[in-house]
């Protein structure tokens, strides 16, 4: 069963919407053939339409349906940004639709096509042609003219062939109503697909901007710490060189000062890195809630610490678990809900962090990363453990346990 459904579960939300939309338009091809072409053949048994003429009309409908389906597929590619809009194919489809309508109306007026068969054929090819043409139109204000032009053109052709006024009005209303319905349906589907892809792209950009902002922050802090000290080191080193060339004993004093500043800079850099590595657990939990909620997920964060104050080493280690787990939820799979639960029962000496989400693909894409391995190393520094893997119901579960008594554990930055 997993092999049968894997092709669907492995797709992103945007990919699923695109697949559903594409197959809906493929289904339109069969609907046009069955609802109008085959109906015309079946109706020929009860009226005066010759069977060869009915099958010829069916062939025209089949050719038109295939052409419309091909145009819809190319137009969806353009909506997704994979190719240019199929303008030439749209012109060919318009000409083919007009030719089919003119043929059916001509046979209705001068041939043997029964008056009960001709309206269905005309309305069918016209409305499905309008739907595919709307997908190929770029501006929304131009889409509304497609069914109107089709209705006016059909009515004008009927009037030019000398058919009664009642039929002229009937063709105009039928083509307009059916054309507006198909045009609205297809136009809305294209707009929805384009919007879903734009949201998906916006989420990726948001994640990239967050990473870039964090890099800039760290770079700014490091520059503030090292900029002045490096300038002083360069200046004193140059002074020591000049004094050494003159064989002045003060050169030794300057180099001792350079050594002192270098050690001080090393200590300050360690402080910066330690501050970057040590994560505040409450801040990380609220940040995870905000990021996942902004990504459209139902994120629930639960606290059950029994009012106990967690040691700083424990908060730092679990804060990094929250960071990595949030990143994995955003980057892997297609999660719709996520649960983050922190528990520290009063009768237990351990604190447990549970992160569980749905939307996990059957097989992970790409090479496995080193995020979980890094978390295990951090938790090992505080005698903690980490378990991560698939859970029931197509979910992924990450569970971290850390003892509260960390006095005997030395945490290195």
VMD Tcl script that draws the C-alpha trace (Angstrom):
set ca {
  {0.00 0.00 0.00}
  {2.89 2.37 0.77}
  {4.19 1.97 -2.78}
  {0.77 2.85 -4.19}
  {0.40 6.00 -2.09}
  {4.04 7.06 -1.92}
  {3.86 9.01 -5.18}
  {1.27 11.26 -3.51}
  {2.77 11.54 -0.01}
  {6.22 12.48 -1.33}
  {4.85 15.58 -3.04}
  {4.78 19.00 -1.44}
  {1.54 20.88 -0.87}
  {2.08 22.88 -4.05}
  {2.88 19.70 -5.98}
  {-0.32 18.06 -4.76}
  {-2.43 21.04 -5.79}
  {-0.75 21.07 -9.21}
  {-1.31 17.33 -9.72}
  {-4.98 17.61 -8.74}
  {-5.47 20.59 -11.06}
  {-3.78 18.89 -14.00}
  {-5.82 15.72 -13.72}
  {-8.99 17.79 -13.44}
  {-8.22 19.36 -16.81}
  {-7.33 15.95 -18.25}
  {-10.76 14.80 -17.11}
  {-12.30 17.71 -19.04}
  {-11.11 16.02 -22.24}
  {-13.17 12.91 -21.48}
  {-16.13 14.98 -20.33}
  {-16.24 16.88 -23.63}
  {-16.00 13.70 -25.68}
  {-18.58 11.73 -23.69}
  {-21.05 14.53 -22.92}
  {-21.21 15.98 -26.43}
  {-19.54 13.73 -29.00}
  {-20.91 10.37 -27.89}
  {-24.28 11.89 -26.99}
  {-24.56 13.19 -30.55}
  {-23.89 9.67 -31.89}
  {-26.43 8.14 -29.52}
  {-29.04 10.77 -30.39}
  {-28.65 10.09 -34.11}
  {-30.59 6.85 -33.65}
  {-33.70 8.82 -32.67}
  {-33.54 11.64 -35.23}
  {-32.78 12.28 -38.88}
  {-29.01 12.72 -38.49}
  {-27.15 10.15 -40.63}
  {-24.85 7.85 -38.69}
  {-21.75 8.72 -40.75}
  {-22.38 12.40 -40.12}
  {-22.76 11.76 -36.38}
  {-19.44 9.87 -36.28}
  {-17.80 12.68 -38.23}
  {-19.05 15.15 -35.62}
  {-17.65 12.84 -32.92}
  {-14.24 12.89 -34.63}
  {-14.28 16.70 -34.68}
  {-15.17 16.80 -30.97}
  {-12.38 14.32 -30.10}
  {-9.79 16.33 -32.03}
  {-10.96 19.54 -30.40}
  {-10.94 17.99 -26.91}
  {-7.37 16.74 -27.34}
  {-6.23 20.15 -28.60}
  {-7.93 21.88 -25.65}
  {-6.31 19.46 -23.20}
  {-2.89 20.08 -24.72}
  {-3.38 23.85 -24.46}
  {-4.51 23.53 -20.83}
  {-1.39 21.53 -19.97}
  {0.93 24.08 -21.60}
  {-0.95 26.95 -19.95}
  {-0.54 25.32 -16.52}
  {3.20 25.07 -17.17}
  {3.17 28.82 -17.80}
  {1.17 29.43 -14.62}
  {3.80 27.49 -12.64}
  {6.57 29.54 -14.29}
  {8.16 26.67 -16.24}
  {7.63 28.06 -19.77}
  {6.31 31.03 -21.68}
  {2.59 31.39 -22.25}
  {1.47 29.31 -25.28}
  {0.25 32.21 -27.42}
  {0.55 30.40 -30.77}
  {-1.20 27.32 -29.46}
  {-3.96 29.55 -28.07}
  {-4.43 31.11 -31.51}
  {-4.60 27.65 -33.11}
  {-7.17 26.52 -30.52}
  {-9.26 29.63 -31.13}
  {-9.24 29.01 -34.87}
  {-10.08 25.32 -34.40}
  {-12.96 26.15 -32.07}
  {-14.37 28.74 -34.49}
  {-14.03 26.29 -37.40}
  {-15.82 23.52 -35.46}
  {-18.67 25.85 -34.49}
  {-19.00 27.10 -38.07}
  {-19.04 23.51 -39.36}
  {-21.75 22.38 -36.96}
  {-23.92 25.42 -37.66}
  {-23.42 25.04 -41.42}
  {-24.50 21.39 -41.24}
  {-27.46 22.42 -39.13}
  {-28.57 24.96 -41.75}
  {-27.73 23.22 -45.01}
  {-26.98 19.63 -44.03}
  {-28.75 16.88 -42.19}
  {-27.56 17.64 -38.64}
  {-30.68 17.55 -36.48}
  {-31.68 20.65 -34.57}
  {-31.55 18.68 -31.29}
  {-27.88 17.69 -31.86}
  {-26.33 20.90 -33.18}
  {-26.79 23.07 -30.03}
  {-25.02 20.55 -27.80}
  {-22.07 20.29 -30.15}
  {-21.74 24.07 -30.51}
  {-22.06 24.77 -26.78}
  {-19.67 21.92 -25.89}
  {-16.73 22.90 -28.06}
  {-17.25 26.59 -27.33}
  {-17.35 26.39 -23.53}
  {-14.38 24.03 -23.22}
  {-12.46 26.18 -25.68}
  {-13.20 29.22 -23.51}
  {-11.91 27.42 -20.42}
  {-8.54 26.58 -21.95}
  {-8.14 30.03 -23.50}
  {-8.74 31.71 -20.13}
  {-5.80 29.75 -18.70}
  {-3.57 31.10 -21.46}
  {-4.63 34.72 -20.83}
  {-2.28 36.58 -18.49}
  {-4.41 39.49 -17.28}
  {-7.64 38.87 -15.35}
  {-9.46 41.81 -16.94}
  {-9.02 40.18 -20.35}
  {-10.47 36.83 -19.23}
  {-14.02 38.16 -18.98}
  {-14.07 38.96 -22.69}
  {-13.44 35.35 -23.77}
  {-16.96 33.92 -23.10}
  {-18.60 37.16 -24.26}
  {-16.78 37.10 -27.60}
  {-17.62 33.40 -28.00}
  {-21.33 34.02 -27.33}
  {-21.53 37.00 -29.67}
  {-19.64 35.16 -32.40}
  {-21.88 32.09 -32.17}
  {-25.06 34.17 -32.22}
  {-23.79 36.27 -35.14}
  {-22.98 33.11 -37.13}
  {-26.44 31.68 -36.44}
  {-28.04 34.95 -37.55}
  {-25.86 35.11 -40.70}
  {-26.99 31.62 -41.68}
  {-30.61 32.77 -41.61}
  {-31.80 30.68 -38.66}
  {-34.78 31.89 -36.62}
  {-34.36 34.66 -34.01}
  {-35.27 32.26 -31.23}
  {-32.30 30.07 -32.09}
  {-30.03 33.13 -32.24}
  {-31.01 34.12 -28.69}
  {-30.86 30.51 -27.51}
  {-27.31 30.01 -28.80}
  {-26.21 33.34 -27.32}
  {-27.55 32.58 -23.84}
  {-26.38 28.94 -23.80}
  {-22.85 29.73 -24.98}
  {-22.56 32.72 -22.62}
  {-23.72 30.81 -19.53}
  {-21.60 27.72 -20.24}
  {-18.60 29.82 -21.27}
  {-18.74 31.99 -18.13}
  {-18.96 28.88 -15.94}
  {-15.96 27.16 -17.55}
  {-13.98 30.41 -17.75}
  {-14.52 31.12 -14.06}
  {-13.67 27.53 -13.08}
  {-10.46 27.41 -15.12}
  {-9.39 30.94 -14.23}
  {-9.87 30.30 -10.52}
  {-7.92 27.03 -10.76}
  {-5.00 28.79 -12.42}
  {-5.05 31.60 -9.86}
  {-5.15 29.11 -6.98}
  {-2.21 27.12 -8.37}
  {-0.15 30.25 -8.91}
  {-0.93 31.47 -5.38}
  {0.05 28.15 -3.79}
  {3.42 28.19 -5.55}
  {4.01 31.81 -4.54}
  {3.30 30.94 -0.90}
  {5.63 27.95 -1.11}
  {8.37 30.14 -2.55}
  {7.74 32.79 0.10}
  {8.24 30.21 2.85}
  {11.57 29.17 1.36}
  {12.67 32.80 1.10}
  {11.61 33.40 4.70}
  {13.78 30.53 5.90}
  {16.75 31.80 3.85}
  {16.31 35.32 5.23}
  {16.23 33.99 8.79}
  {19.53 32.19 8.22}
  {21.06 35.27 6.59}
  {19.89 37.49 9.46}
  {21.46 35.16 12.02}
  {24.74 35.15 10.09}
  {24.74 38.94 9.96}
  {24.07 39.15 13.69}
  {26.91 36.80 14.52}
  {29.24 38.59 12.11}
  {28.35 41.96 13.64}
  {29.00 40.72 17.18}
  {32.30 39.17 16.15}
  {33.34 42.36 14.36}
  {32.52 44.48 17.42}
  {34.66 42.25 19.60}
  {37.63 41.73 17.27}
  {37.78 44.95 15.27}
  {39.43 47.17 17.90}
  {41.70 44.46 19.27}
  {43.03 43.50 15.85}
  {43.72 47.15 15.04}
  {45.70 47.51 18.30}
  {47.60 44.27 17.62}
  {48.56 45.45 14.13}
  {49.70 48.82 15.45}
  {51.81 47.40 18.31}
  {53.28 44.70 16.05}
  {54.42 47.40 13.61}
  {55.89 49.39 16.50}
  {57.70 46.31 17.80}
  {59.22 45.71 14.35}
  {60.52 49.26 14.18}
  {61.99 49.02 17.70}
  {63.57 45.64 16.95}
  {65.28 47.05 13.84}
  {66.78 49.74 16.05}
  {67.75 47.12 18.63}
  {65.68 48.84 21.28}
  {64.69 46.73 24.33}
  {61.18 48.24 24.31}
  {60.33 45.86 21.42}
  {60.03 43.02 23.93}
  {57.53 45.01 25.98}
  {55.44 45.71 22.89}
  {55.37 42.03 21.92}
  {54.34 41.09 25.45}
  {51.48 43.57 25.11}
  {50.53 42.02 21.75}
  {50.49 38.60 23.38}
  {48.25 39.90 26.17}
  {45.79 41.48 23.71}
  {45.73 38.31 21.59}
  {44.84 36.21 24.65}
  {42.19 38.73 25.64}
  {40.74 38.59 22.12}
  {40.68 34.81 22.26}
  {38.75 34.93 25.52}
  {36.25 37.46 24.11}
  {35.70 35.35 20.98}
  {34.99 32.33 23.19}
  {32.47 34.42 25.11}
  {30.74 35.42 21.88}
  {30.61 31.85 20.61}
  {29.43 30.58 23.99}
  {26.64 33.14 24.01}
  {25.69 32.08 20.49}
  {25.66 28.41 21.40}
  {23.81 28.74 24.70}
  {20.12 28.90 23.83}
  {17.36 30.16 26.11}
  {14.78 27.36 26.16}
  {11.70 29.54 26.66}
  {12.77 31.86 23.85}
  {13.43 28.92 21.54}
  {10.03 27.36 22.29}
  {8.16 30.58 21.56}
  {10.30 31.15 18.47}
  {9.47 27.66 17.21}
  {5.76 28.30 17.77}
  {5.92 31.56 15.82}
  {7.96 30.19 12.91}
  {5.86 27.05 12.44}
  {2.59 28.97 12.77}
  {3.81 31.50 10.19}
  {4.53 28.56 7.87}
  {0.85 27.57 8.03}
  {1.17 24.71 10.54}
  {-0.92 24.01 13.61}
  {1.84 24.21 16.24}
  {1.01 23.39 19.88}
  {3.57 24.01 22.63}
  {2.90 22.47 26.05}
  {4.77 23.12 29.33}
  {4.57 20.73 32.26}
  {7.61 21.54 34.42}
  {5.76 21.57 37.77}
  {7.20 25.02 38.45}
  {10.77 23.70 38.56}
  {13.67 25.89 37.44}
  {15.79 24.12 34.86}
  {19.60 24.49 35.06}
  {21.25 26.66 32.43}
  {23.11 23.72 30.87}
  {19.86 21.81 30.46}
  {18.09 24.79 28.92}
  {20.97 25.35 26.49}
  {21.04 21.72 25.37}
  {17.28 21.44 24.94}
  {17.15 24.85 23.24}
  {19.41 23.48 20.54}
  {17.14 20.45 20.20}
  {14.19 22.79 19.60}
  {16.19 24.73 16.99}
  {17.22 21.63 15.04}
  {13.78 20.00 15.30}
  {12.07 23.15 14.02}
  {14.48 23.31 11.09}
  {13.80 19.67 10.24}
  {10.02 20.19 10.34}
  {10.31 23.12 7.93}
  {12.79 21.54 5.53}
  {11.69 17.91 5.42}
  {8.27 16.48 4.59}
  {5.04 18.45 4.37}
  {3.89 18.90 7.95}
  {0.49 20.36 8.79}
  {0.61 19.94 12.58}
  {3.39 19.84 15.15}
  {3.43 19.16 18.89}
  {6.24 20.36 21.19}
  {5.90 19.15 24.77}
  {8.31 19.87 27.66}
  {7.77 17.81 30.81}
  {9.64 17.72 34.10}
  {7.49 15.82 36.66}
  {8.03 16.59 40.32}
  {8.76 12.93 41.08}
  {11.35 12.57 38.30}
  {14.98 13.61 38.03}
  {14.84 14.08 34.24}
  {13.31 16.59 31.87}
  {11.83 15.35 28.59}
  {11.34 17.26 25.36}
  {9.04 15.71 22.75}
  {8.68 17.06 19.20}
  {6.23 15.24 16.94}
  {4.93 16.21 13.49}
  {3.03 14.68 10.60}
  {3.63 14.84 6.83}
  {6.68 12.58 6.88}
  {7.68 11.14 3.46}
  {8.03 7.40 3.10}
  {11.67 7.71 2.06}
  {13.80 10.76 2.96}
  {15.05 12.81 0.03}
  {18.79 13.28 -0.40}
  {21.66 12.31 1.86}
  {21.06 12.31 5.63}
  {22.34 15.42 7.39}
  {24.46 15.76 10.52}
  {21.91 17.70 12.59}
  {20.78 14.76 14.75}
  {24.35 13.58 15.25}
  {25.32 17.04 16.47}
  {22.37 17.07 18.88}
  {23.41 13.71 20.32}
  {26.87 15.12 20.96}
  {25.46 18.17 22.75}
  {23.11 16.05 24.85}
  {25.88 13.61 25.66}
  {27.77 16.53 27.26}
  {24.96 16.73 29.88}
  {24.35 12.96 30.08}
  {21.27 13.31 27.88}
  {19.85 10.96 25.26}
  {18.10 11.49 21.96}
  {15.68 9.17 20.14}
  {14.35 10.09 16.71}
  {12.41 8.11 14.12}
  {9.03 7.42 12.50}
  {5.99 6.91 14.71}
  {2.54 5.52 14.07}
  {0.16 7.38 11.76}
  {2.86 8.63 9.38}
  {4.39 10.92 12.01}
  {7.97 11.64 13.07}
  {8.89 11.74 16.74}
  {11.97 13.25 18.39}
  {12.44 12.63 22.12}
  {15.24 14.11 24.23}
  {15.84 13.32 27.91}
  {18.30 15.20 30.13}
  {18.96 14.66 33.85}
  {18.34 17.70 36.04}
  {21.41 17.10 38.18}
  {24.24 18.45 36.01}
  {26.68 19.48 38.74}
  {29.10 16.67 37.87}
  {28.98 17.36 34.15}
  {31.40 19.83 32.54}
  {29.84 21.62 29.60}
  {32.25 22.93 26.98}
  {31.30 25.78 24.67}
}
mol new
graphics top color blue
foreach p $ca { graphics top sphere $p radius 0.5 }
foreach p [lrange $ca 0 end-1] q [lrange $ca 1 end] { graphics top cylinder $p $q radius 0.2 }
display resetview
